[in-house]
Amino acid sequence: MEKFIVTINRQFGSMGRPIAKEMAQQLNVDFYDRDLIEMAAKKMNMSLSIASDLEETAPKNKFWNMCFPLGHIEAKKQDEIFQVEKQIILDLADAQSCIIVGRCSDYTLRSTPHLLRIFIYAPYEKRLKNCIERLKMDKDTAKAMIHRVDRARDAYQMRYAHYLPGDFQYNDLLIDSSLLGIEDTAQYLSELVLKKFSAHHIQ
C-alpha cells in the first residue's frame, strides 16, 4: 500500500465528519479536522476560540468591509491563520497517509501525488433530519445552522481556492451520504481508497 491522502469537503448535516473519522479507523490512518486550527492557534500563540471564529467568519464581500471598519484587520488575521494551516497541512501530507477534512486541503494539496478529493452531500431534508436526530438540534436551529455553515464554508473556499467545495471539476468523487448512511458510506469509500492506492494500481 502506497502513501495516500484523502481530502473531504462536506455539506453541513451530511455527516461528512463522522464518515471521514470512520474511514480513518477502517484504513488505520490519522484523521485531521479541528486539530488543524488547534495546531495553528498554538503556533500563532492565539486563543483557540479567537482563531476558530476568525477562521470561519470571512468577510464575504466588499460591502461587509465598508460596514465594519475592523473588517480588514480580521481578514488579515484570517489570512495569517490560513497560511499557517496551509503549511501544517502540507507537512502532515508529506509525513504519512491521512484523511483531512475541509480547510481548503483539497486546494492546498492539489499537486500532491496519490491524492483523492471527495465531496460529501445529501438532500436538504436528510441533512435536516441528521441535525435534529443525530446532532440533537431543534428544527429552527438546524435550519439556521445548515444555512449559516454552508454559506461560511462556501465563502471560505471561494476566498482561498476560488471555487466552491462541491465543484465537480475540482473533486474526484461526489457522493450522497444518504444513500448508504455513515458506516456503509465510510466502508464504500475506504474500499475505493484501498483499491485506488494499492501498489499494483498506482504503478
Backbone hydrogen bonds in HBPLUS format (Angstrom, degrees):
<---DONOR---> <-ACCEPTOR-->    atom                        ^
c    i                          cat <-CA-CA->   ^        H-A-AA   ^      H-
h    n   atom  resd res      DA  || num        DHA   H-A  angle D-A-AA Bond
n    s   type  num  typ     dist DA aas  dist angle  dist       angle   num
A0002-GLU N   A0197-PHE O   3.37 MM 195  6.04 160.4  2.41 174.6 176.7     1
A0098-CYS N   A0004-PHE O   3.26 MM  94  6.89 141.6  2.41 147.6 158.5     2
A0005-ILE N   A0114-HIS O   2.96 MM 109  6.35 155.2  2.02 161.9 165.8     3
A0116-LEU N   A0005-ILE O   2.89 MM 111  6.31 151.8  1.97 158.9 167.7     4
A0006-VAL N   A0098-CYS O   3.08 MM  92  6.50 162.3  2.11 155.1 160.5     5
A0100-ILE N   A0006-VAL O   2.85 MM  94  6.31 160.5  1.89 162.9 169.5     6
A0007-THR N   A0116-LEU O   2.94 MM 109  6.36 159.0  1.99 154.7 161.3     7
A0118-ILE N   A0007-THR O   2.84 MM 111  6.08 172.4  1.84 162.3 164.9     8
A0008-ILE N   A0100-ILE O   2.90 MM  92  6.28 153.0  1.97 154.4 159.1     9
A0102-GLY N   A0008-ILE O   2.84 MM  94  5.94 157.6  1.89 142.0 149.7    10
A0009-ASN N   A0118-ILE O   2.93 MM 109  6.35 161.5  1.96 161.0 165.2    11
A0120-ILE N   A0009-ASN O   2.88 MM 111  6.31 159.9  1.92 148.7 152.6    12
A0011-GLN N   A0120-ILE O   2.98 MM 109  6.49 148.1  2.09 161.8 171.9    13
A0014-SER N   A0011-GLN O   3.17 MM   3  5.51 161.7  2.20 129.8 129.4    14
A0019-ILE N   A0015-MET O   3.11 MM   4  6.22 151.1  2.20 144.9 153.6    15
A0020-ALA N   A0016-GLY O   2.91 MM   4  6.08 158.1  1.96 146.7 152.6    16
A0021-LYS N   A0017-ARG O   2.87 MM   4  6.15 158.5  1.92 155.8 162.3    17
A0022-GLU N   A0018-PRO O   2.92 MM   4  6.02 157.2  1.97 142.2 148.1    18
A0023-MET N   A0019-ILE O   2.90 MM   4  6.13 154.3  1.96 148.2 155.6    19
A0024-ALA N   A0020-ALA O   3.01 MM   4  6.27 155.6  2.07 146.3 152.2    20
A0025-GLN N   A0021-LYS O   3.14 MM   4  6.47 150.6  2.23 143.6 151.0    21
A0026-GLN N   A0022-GLU O   2.96 MM   4  6.24 159.9  2.00 150.5 156.1    22
A0027-LEU N   A0023-MET O   2.82 MM   4  5.99 154.0  1.89 154.1 161.4    23
A0028-ASN N   A0024-ALA O   2.80 MM   4  5.60 114.1  2.24 132.0 147.0    24
A0029-VAL N   A0024-ALA O   3.02 MM   5  5.09 157.5  2.07 139.2 146.1    25
A0099-ILE N   A0030-ASP O   2.93 MM  69  6.34 154.7  1.99 154.5 162.8    26
A0032-TYR N   A0099-ILE O   2.88 MM  67  6.29 158.3  1.93 162.4 169.4    27
A0101-VAL N   A0032-TYR O   2.92 MM  69  6.24 165.5  1.94 169.7 174.4    28
A0036-LEU N   A0033-ASP O   3.15 MM   3  5.90 154.4  2.22 117.1 121.9    29
A0038-GLU N   A0034-ARG O   3.15 MM   4  6.44 155.9  2.21 152.5 159.8    30
A0039-MET N   A0035-ASP O   2.85 MM   4  6.10 153.9  1.92 148.7 155.5    31
A0040-ALA N   A0036-LEU O   2.94 MM   4  6.15 158.3  1.99 145.2 151.5    32
A0041-ALA N   A0037-ILE O   2.85 MM   4  5.92 160.6  1.88 143.2 148.7    33
A0042-LYS N   A0038-GLU O   3.07 MM   4  6.21 155.5  2.14 142.0 148.4    34
A0043-LYS N   A0039-MET O   3.01 MM   4  6.28 160.5  2.05 148.6 153.7    35
A0044-MET N   A0040-ALA O   2.94 MM   4  6.14 147.7  2.05 148.7 157.8    36
A0046-MET N   A0041-ALA O   2.91 MM   5  4.88 170.3  1.92 145.3 148.1    37
A0045-ASN N   A0042-LYS O   3.21 MM   3  5.04 157.8  2.26  99.0 105.6    38
A0051-ALA N   A0047-SER O   3.03 MM   4  6.27 170.0  2.04 158.5 161.6    39
A0052-SER N   A0048-LEU O   2.87 MM   4  5.96 161.3  1.91 151.3 156.4    40
A0053-ASP N   A0049-SER O   3.07 MM   4  6.19 160.0  2.11 142.6 147.8    41
A0054-LEU N   A0050-ILE O   2.98 MM   4  6.18 166.1  2.00 155.7 159.2    42
A0055-GLU N   A0051-ALA O   2.88 MM   4  5.96 153.4  1.95 146.4 154.4    43
A0056-GLU N   A0052-SER O   3.12 MM   4  6.23 155.7  2.18 148.1 152.7    44
A0057-THR N   A0053-ASP O   3.09 MM   4  6.01 129.1  2.36 143.6 155.1    45
A0064-TRP N   A0061-ASN O   3.20 MM   3  5.53 127.6  2.49 103.5 115.2    46
A0066-MET N   A0062-LYS O   3.05 MM   4  6.39 148.7  2.15 148.2 157.5    47
A0067-CYS N   A0063-PHE O   2.97 MM   4  6.22 147.8  2.08 149.5 157.8    48
A0068-PHE N   A0064-TRP O   3.00 MM   4  6.20 143.6  2.14 148.8 158.7    49
A0071-GLY N   A0068-PHE O   2.79 MM   3  5.27 162.0  1.82 124.4 129.1    50
A0073-ILE N   A0070-LEU O   2.99 MM   3  5.31 129.3  2.25 105.3 119.0    51
A0074-GLU N   A0070-LEU O   3.15 MM   4  6.54 160.7  2.19 158.7 163.5    52
A0075-ALA N   A0071-GLY O   2.90 MM   4  6.10 159.0  1.94 150.3 156.8    53
A0076-LYS N   A0072-HIS O   2.99 MM   4  6.07 151.4  2.07 134.6 142.0    54
A0077-LYS N   A0073-ILE O   3.00 MM   4  6.28 160.5  2.04 150.2 155.1    55
A0078-GLN N   A0074-GLU O   2.79 MM   4  6.00 154.4  1.85 149.2 157.1    56
A0079-ASP N   A0075-ALA O   2.90 MM   4  6.14 151.5  1.98 146.2 153.5    57
A0080-GLU N   A0076-LYS O   3.09 MM   4  6.42 147.5  2.20 142.2 150.8    58
A0081-ILE N   A0077-LYS O   2.98 MM   4  6.35 154.2  2.04 148.5 155.1    59
A0082-PHE N   A0078-GLN O   2.89 MM   4  6.18 159.5  1.93 150.7 156.5    60
A0083-GLN N   A0079-ASP O   3.01 MM   4  6.27 158.3  2.06 147.3 152.3    61
A0084-VAL N   A0080-GLU O   3.06 MM   4  6.33 155.4  2.13 147.6 154.0    62
A0085-GLU N   A0081-ILE O   2.85 MM   4  6.09 168.5  1.86 158.4 161.6    63
A0086-LYS N   A0082-PHE O   2.76 MM   4  5.89 155.1  1.82 149.2 157.1    64
A0087-GLN N   A0083-GLN O   3.17 MM   4  6.38 156.9  2.22 142.6 146.6    65
A0088-ILE N   A0084-VAL O   3.07 MM   4  6.35 155.6  2.13 147.6 154.9    66
A0089-ILE N   A0085-GLU O   2.83 MM   4  6.09 162.0  1.86 157.7 162.0    67
A0090-LEU N   A0086-LYS O   2.99 MM   4  6.25 160.2  2.03 148.7 154.0    68
A0091-ASP N   A0087-GLN O   2.94 MM   4  6.12 157.4  1.99 147.2 153.2    69
A0092-LEU N   A0088-ILE O   2.90 MM   4  6.14 160.5  1.94 153.0 158.3    70
A0093-ALA N   A0089-ILE O   2.95 MM   4  6.10 164.8  1.97 152.6 156.7    71
A0094-ASP N   A0090-LEU O   3.00 MM   4  6.08 141.0  2.15 138.6 149.1    72
A0095-ALA N   A0091-ASP O   3.10 MM   4  6.23 134.9  2.31 139.5 150.5    73
A0095-ALA N   A0092-LEU O   3.17 MM   3  5.20 131.6  2.42  94.8 107.5    74
A0096-GLN N   A0092-LEU O   3.32 MM   4  6.59 159.9  2.37 158.0 159.1    75
A0105-SER N   A0102-GLY O   3.12 MM   3  5.93 158.3  2.17 120.1 125.6    76
A0107-TYR N   A0104-CYS O   3.04 MM   3  5.22 122.6  2.38  99.9 113.9    77
A0108-THR N   A0104-CYS O   2.85 MM   4  6.13 169.6  1.86 160.4 163.4    78
A0109-LEU N   A0105-SER O   2.93 MM   4  5.86 154.9  1.99 143.8 149.4    79
A0110-ARG N   A0107-TYR O   3.24 MM   3  5.06 168.2  2.25 107.9 109.0    80
A0112-THR N   A0109-LEU O   2.82 MM   3  5.14 165.2  1.84 121.5 125.7    81
A0172-ASP N   A0117-ARG O   2.84 MM  55  5.16 151.3  1.92 133.4 143.1    82
A0173-LEU N   A0117-ARG O   3.17 MM  56  6.55 141.0  2.33 159.6 163.6    83
A0119-PHE N   A0173-LEU O   2.88 MM  54  6.35 155.8  1.94 157.2 164.8    84
A0175-ILE N   A0119-PHE O   2.97 MM  56  6.44 158.2  2.02 163.4 170.0    85
A0121-TYR N   A0175-ILE O   3.02 MM  54  6.23 166.5  2.04 152.4 155.9    86
A0177-SER N   A0121-TYR O   2.90 MM  56  6.17 152.3  1.98 173.2 177.2    87
A0126-LYS N   A0123-PRO O   3.03 MM   3  5.36 122.7  2.37 106.8 121.3    88
A0127-ARG N   A0123-PRO O   3.01 MM   4  6.35 155.1  2.08 155.4 163.5    89
A0128-LEU N   A0124-TYR O   2.83 MM   4  6.11 158.2  1.87 157.2 163.8    90
A0129-LYS N   A0125-GLU O   3.00 MM   4  6.14 155.8  2.05 139.6 146.0    91
A0130-ASN N   A0126-LYS O   2.94 MM   4  6.20 154.9  2.00 144.8 151.5    92
A0131-CYS N   A0127-ARG O   2.94 MM   4  6.21 158.7  1.99 150.2 155.6    93
A0132-ILE N   A0128-LEU O   3.06 MM   4  6.31 155.4  2.12 147.8 154.2    94
A0133-GLU N   A0129-LYS O   2.81 MM   4  5.90 174.3  1.81 158.9 160.9    95
A0134-ARG N   A0130-ASN O   2.76 MM   4  5.12 145.2  1.88 131.0 142.9    96
A0135-LEU N   A0130-ASN O   3.14 MM   5  6.62 146.6  2.25 148.9 156.7    97
A0137-MET N   A0131-CYS O   3.06 MM   6  5.79 160.4  2.10 137.4 141.4    98
A0142-ALA N   A0138-ASP O   2.92 MM   4  6.10 160.5  1.96 157.9 164.2    99
A0143-LYS N   A0139-LYS O   2.99 MM   4  6.23 161.2  2.02 152.3 156.3   100
A0144-ALA N   A0140-ASP O   3.03 MM   4  6.25 162.6  2.07 148.2 153.0   101
A0145-MET N   A0141-THR O   2.85 MM   4  6.03 159.0  1.89 153.0 158.8   102
A0146-ILE N   A0142-ALA O   2.95 MM   4  6.12 162.0  1.98 152.3 156.8   103
A0147-HIS N   A0143-LYS O   3.18 MM   4  6.35 164.6  2.20 146.9 150.8   104
A0148-ARG N   A0144-ALA O   2.86 MM   4  6.02 168.6  1.88 152.0 155.7   105
A0149-VAL N   A0145-MET O   2.81 MM   4  5.66 166.2  1.83 149.3 153.8   106
A0150-ASP N   A0146-ILE O   3.16 MM   4  5.91 157.0  2.22 135.6 142.7   107
A0151-ARG N   A0147-HIS O   3.17 MM   4  6.22 159.9  2.21 142.2 148.1   108
A0152-ALA N   A0148-ARG O   2.93 MM   4  6.14 156.7  1.98 147.8 154.8   109
A0153-ARG N   A0149-VAL O   2.88 MM   4  6.05 163.4  1.90 154.6 158.4   110
A0154-ASP N   A0150-ASP O   2.93 MM   4  6.08 159.3  1.98 148.0 154.1   111
A0155-ALA N   A0151-ARG O   2.90 MM   4  6.04 160.5  1.94 147.9 153.4   112
A0156-TYR N   A0152-ALA O   2.94 MM   4  6.09 157.2  1.99 146.0 152.3   113
A0157-GLN N   A0153-ARG O   2.97 MM   4  6.13 165.5  1.99 149.3 153.1   114
A0158-MET N   A0154-ASP O   2.89 MM   4  6.05 160.1  1.93 149.7 155.8   115
A0159-ARG N   A0155-ALA O   2.91 MM   4  5.99 150.6  2.00 142.9 151.1   116
A0160-TYR N   A0156-TYR O   3.26 MM   4  6.51 155.8  2.32 148.6 152.9   117
A0161-ALA N   A0157-GLN O   2.69 MM   4  5.32 151.2  1.77 145.8 156.1   118
A0162-HIS N   A0157-GLN O   3.13 MM   5  6.47 129.6  2.40 138.7 144.2   119
A0162-HIS N   A0158-MET O   3.15 MM   4  4.10 129.6  2.41  97.3 108.9   120
A0167-ASP N   A0164-LEU O   3.14 MM   3  5.44 169.4  2.15 119.5 120.4   121
A0170-TYR N   A0167-ASP O   2.99 MM   3  5.75 158.1  2.04 122.3 128.3   122
A0171-ASN N   A0168-PHE O   3.37 MM   3  5.06 172.2  2.37 101.4 102.7   123
A0179-LEU N   A0176-ASP O   3.22 MM   3  5.95 166.2  2.24 118.8 122.8   124
A0181-GLY N   A0177-SER O   2.90 MM   4  5.59 150.2  1.98 152.0 161.8   125
A0185-THR N   A0181-GLY O   2.96 MM   4  5.75 148.2  2.06 142.5 151.8   126
A0186-ALA N   A0182-ILE O   2.95 MM   4  6.10 161.8  1.98 152.1 157.4   127
A0187-GLN N   A0183-GLU O   2.93 MM   4  6.20 154.3  2.00 145.4 153.0   128
A0188-TYR N   A0184-ASP O   2.87 MM   4  5.99 160.7  1.91 143.8 149.2   129
A0189-LEU N   A0185-THR O   2.94 MM   4  6.15 164.1  1.96 152.3 156.1   130
A0190-SER N   A0186-ALA O   2.84 MM   4  5.96 152.8  1.91 145.8 154.1   131
A0191-GLU N   A0187-GLN O   2.93 MM   4  6.12 159.9  1.97 150.9 155.5   132
A0192-LEU N   A0188-TYR O   3.10 MM   4  6.36 147.1  2.22 138.9 148.1   133
A0193-VAL N   A0189-LEU O   2.92 MM   4  6.22 156.6  1.97 148.2 154.1   134
A0194-LEU N   A0190-SER O   2.92 MM   4  6.21 164.2  1.95 153.1 156.8   135
A0195-LYS N   A0191-GLU O   2.99 MM   4  6.14 157.2  2.04 143.7 149.8   136
A0196-LYS N   A0192-LEU O   2.80 MM   4  5.95 166.3  1.82 154.6 159.0   137
A0197-PHE N   A0193-VAL O   2.91 MM   4  5.91 162.7  1.94 153.8 157.9   138
A0201-HIS N   A0198-SER O   3.06 MM   3  5.30 115.7  2.49 101.3 116.4   139
A0202-ILE N   A0198-SER O   3.04 MM   4  6.29 162.0  2.07 162.4 167.3   140
A0203-GLN N   A0199-ALA O   3.20 MM   4  6.25 154.6  2.27 146.0 151.5   141
